[in-house]
């Protein structure tokens, strides 16, 4: 296959995909229905024209029949008046009317089957259009239901992109929250270890360590005294710190 042939096939494939993506089945069904209605209107116009021709031929034949009767009456009247020349002229005119009537009758006999056939076509087309309209409405309703189901499913599964963005937003928020919590834990640990200083605390690291030792020893001394008051043997002697005295047992 030549390069131009491959390019043409690729272009046709892309075009078909684009048309499939933008084509709306509802619009296609409505367009087909409108075309069928247009065809029905054209059939009705043709039938109306043919019927008009039929009525015109029938009216002309009726006129010719009346003229034939008049010619025959004129010929009888001329014979009664012993005017053979007038009788002969009336009969000649009658023959011409007969010829005209025969031509009109031939045309009428030819047009009547056309009228019947067009009327039959019109009835069949009307039935077909009615069936198509019912199918069209049913298919449009089914398509609308299917579209709604697809949209709901896409929203629930995130396939459509809306819930997918929500999921990504939650993931980013969770990631930021975890990162902030880890950072807070790290800063707290560094603060406890003295790796970083509280800007509001002007004490030196030595002062902080001494304060921590004092607090620790004070707690230990208070624990020893508490055990002594409760009769629990203490492992270490109490320091100078003491708990408030308690009343002796009664």
C-alpha positions in Angstrom: 0.0 0.0 0.0 1.3 3.4 -0.9 1.8 6.2 1.6 -1.1 8.2 0.1 -3.3 5.2 0.5 -2.3 4.7 4.1 -2.9 8.4 4.8 -6.3 8.2 3.2 -7.3 5.2 5.3 -6.0 6.9 8.4 -8.0 10.0 7.6 -11.1 8.0 6.9 -10.7 6.2 10.2 -10.2 9.4 12.2 -13.2 10.9 10.4 -15.4 7.9 11.2 -14.4 8.1 14.9 -15.1 11.8 15.0 -18.5 11.4 13.3 -19.4 8.6 15.8 -18.4 10.8 18.7 -20.5 13.8 17.6 -23.5 12.0 16.1 -26.6 12.1 18.2 -29.0 9.1 17.6 -31.9 11.3 18.6 -31.1 13.8 15.9 -30.5 11.0 13.3 -33.9 9.5 14.2 -35.7 12.8 14.0 -34.0 13.6 10.6 -35.1 10.2 9.2 -38.7 10.9 10.4 -38.7 14.3 8.8 -37.5 12.8 5.5 -40.3 10.3 5.6 -42.8 13.0 6.2 -41.4 15.0 3.3 -41.8 11.9 1.1 -45.4 11.5 2.3 -46.1 15.2 1.4 -44.7 14.7 -2.1 -46.8 11.6 -2.6 -49.9 13.4 -1.5 -49.1 16.3 -3.9 -48.6 13.8 -6.8 -51.9 12.0 -5.9 -53.7 15.4 -5.7 -52.4 16.3 -9.2 -53.4 13.0 -10.7 -56.9 13.1 -9.0 -57.3 16.6 -10.4 -56.5 15.4 -13.9 -59.0 12.5 -13.4 -61.7 14.9 -12.3 -61.0 17.2 -15.3 -61.3 14.3 -17.7 -64.5 13.1 -16.1 -65.9 16.7 -16.4 -64.9 17.0 -20.0 -66.5 13.6 -20.8 -69.7 14.7 -19.2 -69.7 17.8 -21.3 -69.1 15.7 -24.4 -72.0 13.5 -23.5 -74.3 16.5 -23.2 -73.0 17.8 -26.6 -73.7 14.4 -28.2 -77.3 14.5 -27.0 -77.6 18.0 -28.4 -76.2 16.9 -31.8 -78.6 14.0 -32.0 -81.5 16.3 -31.1 -80.4 18.8 -33.8 -80.1 16.0 -36.4 -83.7 14.7 -35.6 -85.0 18.3 -35.8 -83.4 18.8 -39.2 -84.8 15.6 -40.5 -88.3 16.6 -39.4 -87.8 19.9 -41.2 -86.6 18.1 -44.4 -83.2 19.7 -44.1 -80.9 16.8 -44.8 -78.0 19.2 -45.1 -78.5 20.4 -41.6 -79.0 16.9 -40.4 -75.8 15.8 -42.1 -73.9 18.7 -40.5 -75.3 17.8 -37.1 -74.2 14.1 -37.5 -70.7 15.2 -38.7 -70.3 17.3 -35.6 -71.7 14.4 -33.5 -69.0 12.1 -34.9 -66.3 14.6 -34.0 -67.6 14.8 -30.5 -67.6 11.0 -30.3 -64.0 10.9 -31.4 -63.1 13.5 -28.8 -65.0 11.6 -26.1 -63.2 8.4 -27.0 -59.8 10.1 -26.6 -60.9 11.5 -23.3 -62.2 8.1 -22.1 -58.9 6.5 -23.1 -56.9 9.0 -21.1 -59.3 8.5 -18.1 -59.0 4.7 -18.3 -55.2 5.1 -18.2 -55.1 7.5 -15.3 -57.5 5.6 -13.0 -55.0 2.8 -12.2 -52.4 5.5 -11.4 -54.8 7.1 -8.9 -55.4 3.7 -7.3 -51.7 2.9 -7.1 -50.7 6.3 -5.7 -53.5 6.0 -3.1 -52.2 2.6 -2.1 -48.6 4.0 -1.9 -49.9 6.8 0.3 -51.7 4.4 2.7 -48.6 2.2 2.9 -46.3 5.1 3.5 -48.6 6.5 6.3 -48.6 3.1 8.0 -44.8 2.9 7.7 -44.3 6.4 9.1 -46.6 5.6 12.0 -44.7 2.5 12.9 -41.4 4.3 12.5 -42.7 7.1 14.8 -43.5 4.6 17.5 -40.2 2.9 17.2 -38.4 6.3 17.2 -40.1 7.4 20.4 -39.3 4.0 22.0 -35.7 4.1 20.9 -35.3 7.7 22.1 -36.7 6.8 25.5 -34.4 3.8 25.8 -31.4 5.8 24.7 -32.2 8.5 27.3 -32.4 5.9 30.0 -29.2 4.3 28.9 -27.4 7.7 28.9 -28.7 8.4 32.4 -27.4 5.0 33.6 -24.0 5.6 32.0 -23.7 9.0 33.6 -24.7 7.6 37.0 -22.3 4.7 36.7 -19.5 7.0 35.6 -20.1 9.3 38.5 -20.1 6.4 40.9 -17.0 4.7 39.5 -15.1 7.9 38.6 -14.8 6.8 34.9 -16.5 10.0 33.7 -13.8 12.3 35.3 -16.0 14.1 37.8 -15.6 11.7 40.7 -12.1 11.0 39.5 -11.2 14.7 40.2 -12.9 14.4 43.6 -10.8 11.3 44.4 -7.6 13.1 43.4 -8.6 16.1 45.5 -9.1 13.8 48.5 -5.8 12.1 47.9 -3.9 15.4 47.7 -5.6 16.6 50.8 -4.8 13.4 52.7 -1.2 13.6 51.5 -0.9 17.2 52.7 -2.5 16.3 56.1 -0.1 13.4 56.6 2.8 15.5 55.6 1.8 18.3 58.0 1.4 15.8 60.8 4.8 14.2 60.2 6.3 17.7 60.1 4.6 18.6 63.4 5.8 15.4 65.1 9.4 16.0 63.8 9.4 19.6 65.1 8.0 18.5 68.5 10.7 15.8 68.8 13.4 18.2 67.8 12.1 20.8 70.3 12.2 18.2 73.1 15.7 17.2 72.2 16.9 20.7 72.1 17.7 20.7 68.5 15.6 23.7 67.9 14.6 26.5 70.3 11.4 28.2 71.2 11.8 31.8 70.1 9.8 32.9 73.1 12.0 30.9 75.5 15.2 32.9 76.2 16.9 30.3 78.4 20.1 28.7 77.3 20.3 24.9 76.7 22.1 24.5 80.1 19.4 26.3 82.0 16.8 24.1 80.2 18.7 20.9 81.2 19.0 22.0 84.8 15.3 22.9 85.0 14.5 19.5 83.5 16.7 17.8 86.2 15.1 19.8 89.0 11.6 18.9 87.8 12.7 15.2 87.5 14.2 15.1 91.1 11.2 16.9 92.5 8.8 14.4 91.1 11.0 11.5 92.4 11.2 13.0 95.9 7.4 13.5 96.0 6.9 9.9 94.9 9.2 8.6 97.7 7.4 10.7 100.4 4.1 9.5 99.1 5.1 5.9 99.4 6.5 6.5 102.9 3.2 8.0 104.0 1.3 5.0 102.6 3.7 2.5 104.3 5.3 1.4 101.0 9.0 0.8 101.3 11.0 3.5 99.4 14.1 2.6 97.4 15.7 6.0 97.9 15.7 8.5 100.7 13.7 11.6 100.1 15.4 14.8 99.3 14.7 18.2 100.8 11.5 18.6 98.9 8.4 17.4 100.8 4.8 16.9 100.3 2.4 18.8 102.5 1.8 17.0 105.9 -1.3 14.9 106.3 -3.4 14.4 109.4 -2.6 11.4 111.6 -5.0 8.5 111.5 -7.7 8.7 114.2 
